[in-house]
Amino acid sequence: SKLGLAEPFRGNAATRHGSASEPLALKAYEEQLQVSVQTHVAFQTLGEDLSESWLGASPDGLLTDGLLEIKCPWNRGSPELMKPWDTPPPYYVPQIQGQMEVFDREYVHLLCYTPNHGCKVFRFERDRAYWENCYNMLASFWWQHVVPARMAKERGFDVDEYAPQESPEETRRRCEMDSYARKIVMDAEVVHKW
């Protein structure tokens, strides 16, 4: 955890499946779209300013003017039965919008790779209005909860008082962002499938 209160996440069956499948997905993407993807992408933070170094990203690949993010759905332990999504899950939107902001790119190709039922590539455009709202929520959480809790922990104080308690206004904003993310995935274009 960010506070060192829990063991770091070391992976599970779903993440191991994703890690094992990504090279196959990448190869299929490059062959199908006749492109070469730069895959050794270092983790990059939002800006040079130290006050922004708390937020970063590392996409699965760099394209000429965009990014590649690969998803290999686990399908509750049955990836062999998985078919490519009709519409990507909206919970990926903060990740891919953040990646575009960090790497200053205008689009992401989100590849849904399935081992037996084909693949789809969805194109997501950068949405600065969405990102501004998302960033404000992340920054509020970081500076109001994580940083003070870290300082309290370093001084030997209880960190529980810094646990987030969502206000009605924050709940409303989160619900608006969830709706916005659903709209973004509905607007994503399928650029290739096989």
C-alpha positions as CSV (number, residue, x, y, z in Angstrom):
1,S,0.0,0.0,0.0
2,K,1.0,3.6,-0.3
3,L,1.4,3.8,3.4
4,G,3.3,0.5,3.9
5,L,0.4,-0.8,6.1
6,A,-0.2,-3.8,3.8
7,E,1.9,-6.2,1.9
8,P,2.6,-5.1,-1.6
9,F,0.4,-6.7,-4.3
10,R,2.4,-9.6,-5.8
11,G,-0.1,-10.7,-8.4
12,N,-2.8,-13.3,-8.6
13,A,-4.1,-15.8,-11.3
14,A,-5.7,-13.0,-13.3
15,T,-2.6,-10.8,-13.4
16,R,-0.4,-13.8,-14.2
17,H,-2.7,-14.7,-17.1
18,G,-2.5,-11.1,-18.3
19,S,1.3,-11.1,-18.1
20,A,1.6,-14.4,-19.9
21,S,-0.8,-13.4,-22.6
22,E,0.4,-9.9,-23.3
23,P,3.3,-10.9,-25.6
24,L,0.9,-13.0,-27.7
25,A,-1.5,-10.1,-27.8
26,L,1.2,-7.7,-28.8
27,K,2.5,-10.0,-31.6
28,A,-1.1,-10.3,-33.0
29,Y,-1.6,-6.6,-32.8
30,E,1.6,-5.8,-34.7
31,E,0.8,-8.4,-37.4
32,Q,-2.8,-7.4,-37.9
33,L,-2.2,-3.7,-38.0
34,Q,1.2,-3.9,-39.7
35,V,2.9,-1.7,-37.1
36,S,5.8,-1.8,-34.8
37,V,5.2,-1.0,-31.2
38,Q,7.8,0.4,-28.8
39,T,7.2,-1.8,-25.8
40,H,10.0,-1.0,-23.3
41,V,8.2,2.0,-21.9
42,A,9.6,3.4,-18.6
43,F,7.2,4.5,-15.9
44,Q,6.7,8.2,-16.4
45,T,5.3,10.8,-14.0
46,L,2.8,13.5,-14.9
47,G,5.3,16.4,-14.9
48,E,8.8,17.4,-14.1
49,D,7.6,19.3,-11.0
50,L,8.0,17.3,-7.8
51,S,4.6,18.2,-6.8
52,E,3.2,16.1,-9.7
53,S,5.5,13.1,-9.2
54,W,2.9,11.2,-7.2
55,L,1.0,10.4,-10.4
56,G,2.4,8.4,-13.3
57,A,1.7,5.7,-15.9
58,S,3.3,3.0,-17.9
59,P,1.3,2.0,-21.0
60,D,2.0,-1.3,-22.7
61,G,3.3,0.4,-25.8
62,L,4.1,3.6,-27.6
63,L,2.6,4.1,-31.1
64,T,3.8,6.8,-33.5
65,D,1.4,9.3,-32.1
66,G,-0.6,7.3,-29.6
67,L,-0.4,4.6,-26.9
68,L,-1.3,0.9,-26.7
69,E,-3.0,-0.7,-23.7
70,I,-3.5,-4.4,-23.7
71,K,-6.2,-6.2,-21.7
72,C,-6.4,-10.0,-21.6
73,P,-9.6,-10.7,-19.7
74,W,-9.5,-13.5,-17.1
75,N,-13.2,-14.2,-17.4
76,R,-13.5,-15.5,-13.8
77,G,-10.9,-18.2,-14.5
78,S,-12.1,-19.2,-17.9
79,P,-10.2,-17.0,-20.4
80,E,-10.6,-19.6,-23.1
81,L,-14.3,-18.9,-23.2
82,M,-14.0,-15.1,-23.3
83,K,-15.1,-13.2,-26.4
84,P,-13.9,-9.6,-27.1
85,W,-16.1,-7.0,-25.4
86,D,-18.8,-5.3,-27.4
87,T,-18.0,-2.2,-25.3
88,P,-15.0,-1.9,-23.0
89,P,-15.6,-1.7,-19.3
90,P,-15.8,1.9,-18.1
91,Y,-13.4,1.3,-15.2
92,Y,-10.5,1.4,-17.7
93,V,-11.3,5.0,-18.7
94,P,-9.4,6.7,-15.8
95,Q,-6.3,4.6,-16.6
96,I,-6.2,5.3,-20.3
97,Q,-7.1,9.0,-20.0
98,G,-4.3,9.3,-17.4
99,Q,-1.9,7.6,-19.7
100,M,-2.7,10.0,-22.5
101,E,-2.1,13.0,-20.1
102,V,1.1,11.6,-18.7
103,F,2.6,10.8,-22.1
104,D,0.9,13.8,-23.9
105,R,-0.7,11.6,-26.6
106,E,-4.1,12.1,-28.3
107,Y,-5.4,8.6,-28.4
108,V,-5.1,5.1,-27.0
109,H,-5.7,1.8,-28.8
110,L,-7.2,-0.5,-26.2
111,L,-6.7,-4.1,-27.3
112,C,-9.0,-6.8,-25.9
113,Y,-7.1,-10.0,-26.5
114,T,-8.9,-13.4,-26.2
115,P,-7.0,-16.7,-26.9
116,N,-9.8,-18.5,-28.8
117,H,-12.4,-15.9,-29.9
118,G,-10.5,-13.1,-31.6
119,C,-9.5,-9.6,-30.6
120,K,-10.8,-6.1,-30.9
121,V,-9.0,-2.8,-30.9
122,F,-10.9,0.2,-29.6
123,R,-9.7,3.8,-30.2
124,F,-10.1,6.2,-27.3
125,E,-9.6,9.9,-27.8
126,R,-8.1,12.2,-25.2
127,D,-10.8,13.9,-23.2
128,R,-9.2,16.8,-21.3
129,A,-12.5,17.7,-19.5
130,Y,-12.8,14.2,-18.2
131,W,-9.2,14.1,-17.1
132,E,-9.4,17.5,-15.3
133,N,-12.2,16.2,-13.2
134,C,-10.5,12.9,-12.6
135,Y,-7.2,14.6,-11.7
136,N,-8.9,16.9,-9.2
137,M,-10.4,13.9,-7.5
138,L,-7.1,12.0,-7.4
139,A,-5.2,15.0,-6.2
140,S,-7.7,15.6,-3.4
141,F,-7.4,12.0,-2.3
142,W,-3.6,12.2,-2.4
143,W,-3.0,15.5,-0.6
144,Q,-5.9,15.1,1.9
145,H,-5.5,11.5,2.8
146,V,-2.3,9.8,1.6
147,V,0.3,12.5,2.4
148,P,-1.1,13.4,5.9
149,A,-1.4,9.7,6.7
150,R,2.2,9.0,5.7
151,M,3.4,11.9,7.8
152,A,1.4,10.6,10.8
153,K,2.8,7.1,10.3
154,E,6.3,8.5,10.2
155,R,5.7,10.2,13.5
156,G,4.1,7.1,15.1
157,F,0.6,8.5,15.1
158,D,-2.6,6.8,14.2
159,V,-3.4,7.0,10.5
160,D,-7.1,6.1,10.8
161,E,-8.3,9.7,11.0
162,Y,-7.0,10.1,7.4
163,A,-9.2,7.3,6.0
164,P,-11.4,8.9,3.4
165,Q,-15.1,9.4,4.3
166,E,-17.0,10.2,1.1
167,S,-19.2,13.3,1.5
168,P,-22.5,13.5,-0.4
169,E,-20.8,16.0,-2.8
170,E,-18.0,13.6,-3.4
171,T,-20.5,10.7,-4.0
172,R,-22.3,12.9,-6.5
173,R,-19.1,13.8,-8.3
174,R,-18.0,10.2,-8.5
175,C,-21.4,9.1,-9.9
176,E,-21.1,11.9,-12.5
177,M,-17.6,10.6,-13.4
178,D,-18.9,7.1,-13.7
179,S,-21.6,8.3,-16.1
180,Y,-19.0,10.3,-18.1
181,A,-16.8,7.1,-18.3
182,R,-19.7,5.1,-19.7
183,K,-20.3,7.8,-22.4
184,I,-16.6,7.7,-23.3
185,V,-16.6,3.9,-23.8
186,M,-19.8,4.1,-25.9
187,D,-18.0,6.7,-28.1
188,A,-14.9,4.5,-28.5
189,E,-14.5,3.3,-32.1
190,V,-13.6,-0.3,-33.0
191,V,-10.7,0.3,-35.4
192,H,-9.8,-3.4,-36.0
193,K,-11.0,-6.8,-35.1
194,W,-10.0,-10.3,-36.0
